[in-house]
Amino acid sequence: MEPLFNSLEYLFNYWPMTLLFVGVAFGIVVGSIPGLTTTMLITLTLPLTFFMESVDAITLLIGMYVGGISGSQVAATLLRMPGTPASIMTTFDGYPMSQQGKSERALGLGITASFVGGIVSWAFLAILSPPLAKLALTFGPWEYFTMVLMALVMLASLSQGSLIKGLIAACLGMMVHLPGVDPSIGQMRLTFGFENLESGLSLMPVLIGAFAVSQIFKDIINIDAKPPAVSVGRKGMFLNVADIKKHGVNFIRSSIVGTWIGILPGIGANIAAMLSYSAAKSSSKTPEKFGTGHEAGVVAAETANNASIGGALIPLITMGIPGSVVDAILIGALIIHNLEPGPLLFTTNPEIAYGIISAYLIGNIIMFGIMMFAVVHIAKVLYVPRAYLMAAIIMFCVIGVFAVGNSFFDVWVMMIFGVVGFIMGQVKMPLGPFVIGFVLSPIAETQLRSGLMATEGSIMPLFTRPFAATFFAISVVSLLWPLYSDWKKAKAKKASTAVE
């Protein structure tokens, strides 16, 4: 516990606390605006952290993570336009409550639920992370390779669109990382004669292009869209003891569901919210009220999507495996600061591992305070003309990418991957597997080659080492289960058609 207390003590210094406060505030504001995602904000902020102390940089990004997921409920509740996919389920009951004149009540429930989910998942994060990191220290190259494989397959099978498109996106992301120096033999590969490719494609321009620039292209299509005006006050936002008792079971159940769904690689807050909402509805005595402005629906969705953040951070700091797309970008941030995400983080850089845990706790407290007292003003940000926002964002994209490498080549790479990300979105191909494939492919390649060299080319450890075999089995099941489900549905539909 001493390292945790030390990190909390450091966090309460002026500069780290300022960064955390600014991160949460920016996250809330950006998360509130439909079209501007938390992923975009964190990606755009990466260049700014390049010259910062590692602990301070991670503190800022964690604050944005917490604020962005929480802030997205504002647009979801008031406009039925979720700021991030994590708040899609919030629209089902939050927006009807707003239409019934209960905007403040809906926001108050959502903000309190976000806080409770964050605190409960923090407890799991603080308790589980150190022992899991010690367990992960016993892992060898085959365990790490199969963990990466599991993350890629699970994300591909559970993300939007078909399984095939998810796998194609993951493979494309891995291929993009191939140009440059072969990590095993030190020879150049796939540079096609371009000197700029000899060091490979940098993480920053690829991430900013795929997430920020592609999102700008999407928003330009609807640049003149104006949301309807909605008034919000503070009256009725604060919950009393009776409200806590009324929704207590829902708070706890949704927090646990969100945390454990978040731990699973690649699933994310939106799936956590969906499963929590379904659990609340199935256990309710009045399930018919869900979707009509029912308070329990708002509580279930917002508790779970915020709890999933703490859950997703557990595999990130213990094994170096992202629980969501945002976590993949956080891994990129650690790599940029010459840190190795995974179990060694607790040994070599405990201030980073425990700094993440501490920042997540204090970030939730700051989020609750800002949202409760400033949501009236935050709601006004929804009506800022998009044309001004898009121009400013594309300017920061170019400046940020150029400043890191002092190379216009990186700017062109950013624009190319902006087009790639836009096209992938148009054909319903998920960006999550693409980015995680790009971030994790060097880990997978290095570990696989190390394992093959140690066994003289044999792949038997995949089946003989317990953890490696378990991760590999989960990967196979994750790959085959959607195919089996589709086959079963097609068979049932064919049988139904034959009966008719």
C-alpha positions as CSV (number, residue, x, y, z in Angstrom):
1,M,0.0,0.0,0.0
2,E,2.9,2.3,0.5
3,P,3.6,2.9,-3.2
4,L,-0.1,3.8,-3.6
5,F,0.0,6.3,-0.8
6,N,3.2,7.8,-2.3
7,S,1.5,8.2,-5.6
8,L,-1.5,9.9,-4.0
9,E,0.9,12.2,-2.1
10,Y,2.6,13.2,-5.4
11,L,-0.7,13.7,-7.1
12,F,-1.8,16.3,-4.5
13,N,1.1,18.6,-5.5
14,Y,0.0,21.7,-7.5
15,W,1.2,20.7,-11.0
16,P,-0.1,17.1,-11.2
17,M,-3.4,18.1,-9.6
18,T,-3.8,20.9,-12.1
19,L,-3.1,18.6,-15.0
20,L,-5.6,16.1,-13.7
21,F,-8.3,18.8,-13.2
22,V,-7.6,20.2,-16.7
23,G,-7.7,16.7,-18.2
24,V,-11.0,15.8,-16.6
25,A,-12.5,19.2,-17.6
26,F,-11.4,18.9,-21.2
27,G,-12.6,15.3,-21.3
28,I,-16.1,16.3,-20.1
29,V,-16.4,19.2,-22.6
30,V,-15.2,17.2,-25.6
31,G,-17.2,14.1,-24.5
32,S,-20.3,16.3,-24.4
33,I,-20.0,17.4,-28.1
34,P,-21.4,14.8,-30.5
35,G,-18.7,13.9,-33.1
36,L,-15.8,14.8,-30.8
37,T,-14.8,11.5,-29.1
38,T,-12.6,10.8,-26.1
39,T,-10.3,8.8,-28.4
40,M,-9.8,11.9,-30.6
41,L,-9.0,14.1,-27.6
42,I,-6.4,11.7,-26.1
43,T,-4.9,11.1,-29.5
44,L,-4.6,14.9,-30.2
45,T,-3.1,15.4,-26.7
46,L,-0.3,12.8,-27.2
47,P,2.1,15.3,-29.0
48,L,1.7,17.8,-26.1
49,T,2.8,15.2,-23.6
50,F,6.0,14.4,-25.5
51,F,8.2,16.6,-23.4
52,M,6.4,16.2,-20.1
53,E,7.4,13.9,-17.2
54,S,5.9,10.5,-17.7
55,V,3.8,10.5,-14.6
56,D,2.4,13.9,-15.4
57,A,1.6,12.9,-19.0
58,I,-0.3,9.7,-17.9
59,T,-2.1,11.7,-15.2
60,L,-3.4,14.2,-17.8
61,L,-4.5,11.4,-20.2
62,I,-6.3,9.4,-17.4
63,G,-8.2,12.5,-16.5
64,M,-9.3,12.9,-20.1
65,Y,-10.4,9.3,-20.2
66,V,-12.5,9.6,-17.1
67,G,-14.0,13.0,-18.1
68,G,-14.7,11.9,-21.7
69,I,-16.8,8.8,-20.9
70,S,-18.7,10.7,-18.2
71,G,-19.3,13.8,-20.3
72,S,-20.9,12.0,-23.2
73,Q,-24.1,11.5,-21.2
74,V,-24.9,15.2,-21.5
75,A,-25.6,15.1,-25.3
76,A,-27.1,11.6,-24.9
77,T,-29.6,12.9,-22.3
78,L,-30.4,16.3,-23.8
79,L,-30.2,15.6,-27.6
80,R,-30.4,11.9,-28.0
81,M,-26.9,12.2,-29.6
82,P,-24.4,10.3,-27.5
83,G,-21.0,12.0,-27.3
84,T,-19.3,8.6,-27.4
85,P,-20.6,5.1,-28.2
86,A,-20.4,4.4,-24.4
87,S,-23.6,6.5,-23.9
88,I,-25.7,4.9,-26.5
89,M,-27.8,3.0,-23.9
90,T,-28.2,6.3,-21.9
91,T,-30.3,7.7,-24.8
92,F,-32.9,5.0,-24.2
93,D,-34.2,6.4,-20.9
94,G,-32.2,9.7,-20.4
95,Y,-33.7,11.4,-23.5
96,P,-37.3,10.4,-22.7
97,M,-36.8,11.8,-19.2
98,S,-35.5,15.0,-20.7
99,Q,-38.6,15.2,-23.0
100,Q,-40.7,14.8,-19.9
101,G,-39.1,17.8,-18.3
102,K,-36.8,15.8,-16.0
103,S,-33.4,16.8,-17.6
104,E,-31.9,17.7,-14.3
105,R,-33.0,14.5,-12.7
106,A,-31.7,12.4,-15.6
107,L,-28.3,14.1,-15.5
108,G,-28.1,13.9,-11.7
109,L,-28.8,10.1,-11.8
110,G,-26.2,9.7,-14.6
111,I,-23.5,11.7,-12.9
112,T,-24.0,10.0,-9.6
113,A,-24.0,6.6,-11.4
114,S,-20.8,7.5,-13.2
115,F,-19.1,8.3,-9.9
116,V,-20.3,5.2,-8.1
117,G,-19.2,3.0,-11.0
118,G,-15.8,4.6,-11.1
119,I,-15.2,4.2,-7.4
120,V,-16.2,0.5,-7.3
121,S,-14.1,-0.3,-10.4
122,W,-11.2,1.6,-8.8
123,A,-11.4,-0.7,-5.8
124,F,-11.0,-3.7,-8.2
125,L,-8.2,-1.9,-10.0
126,A,-6.3,-1.2,-6.8
127,I,-6.8,-4.7,-5.3
128,L,-6.3,-6.9,-8.3
129,S,-3.5,-5.2,-10.3
130,P,-0.5,-5.9,-8.0
131,P,-1.1,-9.7,-7.6
132,L,-2.0,-10.0,-11.3
133,A,1.2,-8.2,-12.3
134,K,3.2,-10.7,-10.1
135,L,1.4,-13.6,-11.8
136,A,2.2,-12.1,-15.3
137,L,5.9,-12.0,-14.4
138,T,5.9,-15.8,-14.8
139,F,4.7,-15.5,-18.4
140,G,7.0,-16.3,-21.2
141,P,6.9,-15.4,-24.9
142,W,4.2,-17.9,-25.8
143,E,1.8,-16.4,-23.1
144,Y,2.4,-12.9,-24.3
145,F,1.9,-13.9,-28.0
146,T,-1.4,-15.7,-27.2
147,M,-2.6,-12.7,-25.0
148,V,-2.1,-10.4,-28.0
149,L,-3.9,-12.9,-30.3
150,M,-6.8,-13.1,-27.8
151,A,-7.1,-9.3,-27.6
152,L,-7.2,-9.0,-31.4
153,V,-9.6,-11.8,-32.0
154,M,-12.0,-10.7,-29.2
155,L,-12.1,-7.1,-30.4
156,A,-12.6,-8.2,-34.0
157,S,-15.5,-10.5,-33.1
158,L,-17.2,-8.1,-30.8
159,S,-16.8,-4.8,-32.6
160,Q,-19.2,-3.2,-35.0
161,G,-19.7,-4.9,-38.4
162,S,-19.0,-8.5,-39.3
163,L,-16.3,-10.8,-37.9
164,I,-14.6,-10.9,-41.2
165,K,-14.3,-7.1,-41.4
166,G,-12.9,-7.0,-37.9
167,L,-10.3,-9.5,-38.7
168,I,-9.4,-7.7,-41.9
169,A,-9.0,-4.5,-40.0
170,A,-6.7,-6.2,-37.4
171,C,-4.6,-7.7,-40.2
172,L,-4.3,-4.3,-41.9
173,G,-3.1,-2.7,-38.7
174,M,-0.5,-5.4,-38.2
175,M,0.7,-5.0,-41.8
176,V,1.0,-1.2,-41.4
177,H,3.7,-1.8,-38.7
178,L,5.8,-4.1,-40.9
179,P,7.9,-1.5,-42.9
180,G,11.2,-0.6,-41.3
181,V,13.8,-2.7,-39.4
182,D,13.1,-6.4,-38.8
183,P,13.4,-6.7,-35.0
184,S,14.9,-10.2,-35.1
185,I,17.5,-10.0,-37.8
186,G,18.0,-6.2,-38.1
187,Q,17.5,-6.0,-41.9
188,M,15.3,-3.4,-43.7
189,R,12.0,-4.7,-45.0
190,L,9.1,-3.3,-47.1
191,T,10.6,0.2,-47.3
192,F,10.1,0.3,-51.2
193,G,13.2,2.6,-51.4
194,F,11.7,5.4,-49.2
195,E,14.3,6.6,-46.6
196,N,11.4,7.9,-44.4
197,L,10.1,4.3,-44.0
198,E,13.4,2.9,-42.7
199,S,12.4,3.7,-39.1
200,G,8.8,2.5,-39.7
201,L,5.6,4.4,-39.5
202,S,5.4,6.5,-36.3
203,L,2.6,5.8,-33.9
204,M,1.5,9.5,-33.6
205,P,0.6,10.3,-37.2
206,V,-1.2,6.9,-37.7
207,L,-3.3,7.4,-34.5
208,I,-4.1,11.0,-35.1
209,G,-5.0,10.3,-38.8
210,A,-7.1,7.2,-38.1
211,F,-9.1,8.8,-35.3
212,A,-9.0,12.6,-35.4
213,V,-8.7,13.4,-39.1
214,S,-11.1,10.6,-40.2
215,Q,-13.7,11.9,-37.7
216,I,-13.3,15.4,-39.1
217,F,-14.0,14.1,-42.5
218,K,-17.2,12.5,-41.2
219,D,-18.3,15.7,-39.4
220,I,-17.7,17.9,-42.4
221,I,-20.5,16.0,-44.2
222,N,-23.0,17.3,-41.5
223,I,-21.2,20.5,-40.8
224,D,-24.4,22.6,-40.8
225,A,-26.4,20.4,-38.5
226,K,-27.8,22.4,-35.5
227,P,-29.0,20.6,-32.3
228,P,-32.4,21.7,-30.8
229,A,-32.2,24.1,-27.9
230,V,-32.6,22.6,-24.4
231,S,-32.6,24.4,-21.1
232,V,-30.9,22.9,-18.0
233,G,-30.9,24.0,-14.4
234,R,-29.4,22.6,-11.2
235,K,-32.7,21.9,-9.3
236,G,-33.2,18.2,-8.7
237,M,-29.7,17.0,-9.7
238,F,-28.5,16.0,-6.3
239,L,-29.7,12.6,-5.1
240,N,-30.9,12.0,-1.5
241,V,-30.5,9.0,0.8
242,A,-33.8,7.5,-0.4
243,D,-32.6,7.6,-4.0
244,I,-29.4,5.8,-3.1
245,K,-31.4,3.1,-1.3
246,K,-33.8,2.8,-4.2
247,H,-31.0,2.3,-6.8
248,G,-28.4,0.7,-4.5
249,V,-28.6,-2.8,-5.9
250,N,-28.6,-1.5,-9.4
251,F,-25.5,0.6,-8.6
252,I,-23.6,-2.4,-7.3
253,R,-24.7,-4.9,-9.9
254,S,-23.9,-2.5,-12.8
255,S,-20.5,-1.6,-11.3
256,I,-19.5,-5.2,-11.1
257,V,-20.8,-6.0,-14.6
258,G,-19.0,-3.0,-16.0
259,T,-15.7,-3.7,-14.3
260,W,-15.6,-7.4,-15.4
261,I,-16.6,-6.6,-18.9
262,G,-14.0,-3.9,-19.0
263,I,-11.3,-6.4,-18.0
264,L,-12.0,-8.5,-21.2
265,P,-9.7,-7.3,-23.9
266,G,-11.2,-5.2,-26.7
267,I,-14.9,-5.2,-25.6
268,G,-15.3,-1.6,-24.3
269,A,-17.7,0.6,-22.4
270,N,-20.6,0.4,-24.9
271,I,-20.9,-3.4,-24.6
272,A,-20.6,-3.1,-20.8
273,A,-23.5,-0.6,-20.8
274,M,-25.6,-2.9,-23.0
275,L,-25.1,-5.9,-20.8
276,S,-25.7,-4.0,-17.6
277,Y,-28.9,-2.5,-19.1
278,S,-30.1,-5.9,-20.1
279,A,-29.4,-7.3,-16.6
280,A,-31.3,-4.4,-15.0
281,K,-34.2,-4.9,-17.3
282,S,-34.4,-8.7,-16.8
283,S,-34.2,-8.3,-13.0
284,S,-36.8,-5.5,-12.8
285,K,-40.4,-6.0,-11.7
286,T,-41.4,-3.5,-14.3
287,P,-39.3,-4.2,-17.4
288,E,-41.9,-2.6,-19.7
289,K,-40.9,0.8,-18.3
290,F,-37.4,0.6,-19.7
291,G,-37.0,2.8,-22.8
292,T,-39.8,5.1,-21.7
293,G,-37.8,7.3,-19.3
294,H,-37.1,4.9,-16.5
295,E,-34.5,5.9,-13.9
296,A,-33.1,2.4,-13.5
297,G,-32.1,2.4,-17.2
298,V,-30.0,5.6,-16.8
299,V,-28.4,4.2,-13.7
300,A,-27.5,0.9,-15.2
301,A,-26.0,2.4,-18.4
302,E,-24.0,5.1,-16.8
303,T,-22.7,3.0,-13.9
304,A,-21.4,0.3,-16.2
305,N,-19.8,2.4,-18.9
306,N,-17.7,4.3,-16.3
307,A,-16.9,1.1,-14.3
308,S,-15.5,-0.4,-17.5
309,I,-12.7,2.2,-17.5
310,G,-11.3,0.8,-14.2
311,G,-11.7,-2.7,-15.5
312,A,-10.0,-2.0,-18.8
313,L,-7.0,-0.4,-16.9
314,I,-6.3,-3.7,-15.1
315,P,-5.0,-5.7,-18.1
316,L,-3.3,-2.6,-19.4
317,I,-1.0,-2.1,-16.4
318,T,-0.6,-5.8,-15.4
319,M,-0.1,-7.4,-18.9
320,G,0.2,-4.6,-21.4
321,I,-3.0,-5.7,-23.1
322,P,-5.6,-3.0,-23.9
323,G,-9.1,-3.5,-22.7
324,S,-10.4,-0.9,-25.2
325,V,-9.3,1.3,-28.1
326,V,-8.5,4.2,-25.7
327,D,-6.3,1.8,-23.7
328,A,-4.4,1.0,-26.9
329,I,-3.7,4.7,-27.2
330,L,-2.6,4.8,-23.6
331,I,-0.2,2.0,-24.3
332,G,1.1,4.1,-27.2
333,A,1.6,6.9,-24.7
334,L,3.7,4.7,-22.5
335,I,5.8,3.5,-25.4
336,I,6.4,7.1,-26.5
337,H,7.8,7.8,-23.0
338,N,10.1,4.8,-23.3
339,L,8.1,2.7,-20.8
340,E,7.2,-0.9,-21.3
341,P,3.5,-1.6,-20.5
342,G,3.0,-4.9,-18.7
343,P,4.0,-6.6,-15.4
344,L,7.4,-5.1,-15.3
345,L,5.8,-1.6,-14.9
346,F,5.2,-2.3,-11.2
347,T,8.9,-3.3,-10.8
348,T,10.8,-0.8,-13.0
349,N,8.4,2.1,-12.9
350,P,6.0,1.7,-9.9
351,E,5.3,5.5,-9.9
352,I,3.6,5.0,-13.3
353,A,1.6,2.0,-12.4
354,Y,0.4,3.4,-9.1
355,G,0.1,6.8,-10.6
356,I,-2.5,5.5,-13.0
357,I,-4.4,3.9,-10.1
358,S,-4.3,7.1,-8.1
359,A,-5.2,9.4,-11.0
360,Y,-8.2,7.2,-11.8
361,L,-9.5,7.6,-8.2
362,I,-9.0,11.4,-7.9
363,G,-10.2,11.9,-11.5
364,N,-13.6,10.4,-10.6
365,I,-13.9,12.7,-7.6
366,I,-13.0,15.7,-9.7
367,M,-15.4,14.5,-12.5
368,F,-18.3,14.4,-10.0
369,G,-17.6,17.9,-8.7
370,I,-17.3,19.5,-12.2
371,M,-20.3,17.7,-13.6
372,M,-22.6,18.5,-10.7
373,F,-21.7,22.2,-10.5
374,A,-20.9,23.1,-14.1
375,V,-23.1,20.9,-16.3
376,V,-25.4,23.9,-16.8
377,H,-22.6,25.7,-18.6
378,I,-21.2,22.5,-20.2
379,A,-24.5,22.0,-21.9
380,K,-24.1,25.3,-23.8
381,V,-21.0,23.9,-25.5
382,L,-23.3,21.7,-27.6
383,Y,-24.3,24.7,-29.6
384,V,-20.8,25.9,-30.7
385,P,-20.8,25.9,-34.5
386,R,-19.0,22.8,-35.8
387,A,-17.2,24.8,-38.5
388,Y,-15.1,26.6,-35.9
389,L,-14.3,23.4,-34.0
390,M,-13.3,21.5,-37.1
391,A,-10.9,24.2,-38.3
392,A,-9.2,24.4,-34.9
393,I,-8.9,20.6,-34.6
394,I,-7.3,20.1,-38.0
395,M,-4.8,22.9,-37.2
396,F,-3.8,21.2,-33.9
397,C,-3.5,17.9,-35.8
398,V,-1.0,19.3,-38.2
399,I,1.0,21.2,-35.6
400,G,1.1,18.3,-33.2
401,V,2.3,15.7,-35.7
402,F,4.9,18.0,-37.2
403,A,6.2,19.1,-33.8
404,V,7.0,15.6,-32.7
405,G,9.2,14.5,-35.7
406,N,9.8,17.9,-37.5
407,S,8.8,16.1,-40.6
408,F,6.2,16.9,-43.3
409,F,6.3,13.2,-44.1
410,D,4.5,12.5,-40.8
411,V,1.9,15.1,-41.8
412,W,1.2,13.3,-45.1
413,V,1.1,10.0,-43.3
414,M,-1.5,11.5,-40.9
415,M,-3.7,12.7,-43.8
416,I,-3.4,9.3,-45.6
417,F,-4.6,7.5,-42.6
418,G,-7.3,10.0,-42.1
419,V,-8.6,9.0,-45.5
420,V,-8.1,5.3,-44.7
421,G,-10.0,5.7,-41.4
422,F,-12.8,7.6,-43.2
423,I,-13.1,4.9,-45.9
424,M,-13.1,2.1,-43.2
425,G,-16.0,3.9,-41.5
426,Q,-17.9,4.2,-44.7
427,V,-17.7,0.4,-45.3
428,K,-18.5,-0.4,-41.7
429,M,-15.0,-1.7,-41.0
430,P,-14.1,-1.0,-37.3
431,L,-11.1,1.1,-36.4
432,G,-10.6,-0.6,-33.0
433,P,-9.0,-3.8,-34.4
434,F,-6.9,-1.7,-36.9
435,V,-5.3,0.5,-34.2
436,I,-4.8,-2.4,-31.7
437,G,-3.3,-4.5,-34.4
438,F,-0.9,-1.6,-35.2
439,V,0.0,-1.0,-31.5
440,L,0.4,-4.7,-30.5
441,S,1.9,-6.2,-33.7
442,P,5.5,-5.5,-32.7
443,I,4.9,-7.2,-29.3
444,A,3.3,-10.2,-31.0
445,E,6.0,-10.6,-33.6
446,T,8.9,-10.3,-31.1
447,Q,7.3,-12.7,-28.7
448,L,6.4,-15.3,-31.3
449,R,9.9,-15.2,-32.8
450,S,11.5,-15.5,-29.4
451,G,9.3,-18.5,-28.6
452,L,10.1,-20.2,-31.9
453,M,13.8,-19.6,-31.5
454,A,13.7,-21.1,-28.0
455,T,11.9,-24.2,-29.2
456,E,13.7,-24.6,-32.5
457,G,10.6,-23.8,-34.5
458,S,8.1,-26.0,-32.5
459,I,4.7,-24.6,-31.7
460,M,3.9,-27.2,-29.1
461,P,4.1,-24.8,-26.2
462,L,0.9,-23.3,-27.5
463,F,-0.8,-26.4,-26.3
464,T,1.4,-27.6,-23.4
465,R,1.9,-24.4,-21.4
466,P,-1.3,-23.9,-19.3
467,F,-1.8,-20.1,-19.7
468,A,-0.8,-20.1,-23.3
469,A,-3.2,-22.9,-24.1
470,T,-6.0,-21.1,-22.2
471,F,-5.5,-17.9,-24.1
472,F,-5.2,-19.7,-27.4
473,A,-8.5,-21.6,-26.6
474,I,-10.3,-18.4,-25.8
475,S,-9.1,-17.0,-29.1
476,V,-10.4,-20.0,-31.0
477,V,-13.7,-19.9,-29.2
478,S,-14.0,-16.1,-29.8
479,L,-13.3,-16.7,-33.5
480,L,-15.7,-19.7,-34.0
481,W,-18.6,-18.6,-31.7
482,P,-19.9,-15.8,-34.0
483,L,-19.7,-18.2,-37.0
484,Y,-21.6,-20.8,-35.1
485,S,-24.2,-18.2,-34.0
486,D,-24.7,-17.0,-37.6
487,W,-25.0,-20.6,-38.8
488,K,-27.6,-21.4,-36.1
489,K,-29.6,-18.3,-36.9
490,A,-29.5,-19.1,-40.6
491,K,-30.6,-22.7,-39.9
492,A,-33.5,-21.5,-37.7
493,K,-34.6,-19.0,-40.4
494,K,-34.5,-21.7,-43.1
495,A,-36.6,-24.0,-40.9
496,S,-39.1,-21.2,-40.2
497,T,-39.4,-20.4,-43.9
498,A,-39.9,-24.1,-44.8
499,V,-42.7,-24.3,-42.2
500,E,-44.4,-21.3,-43.6
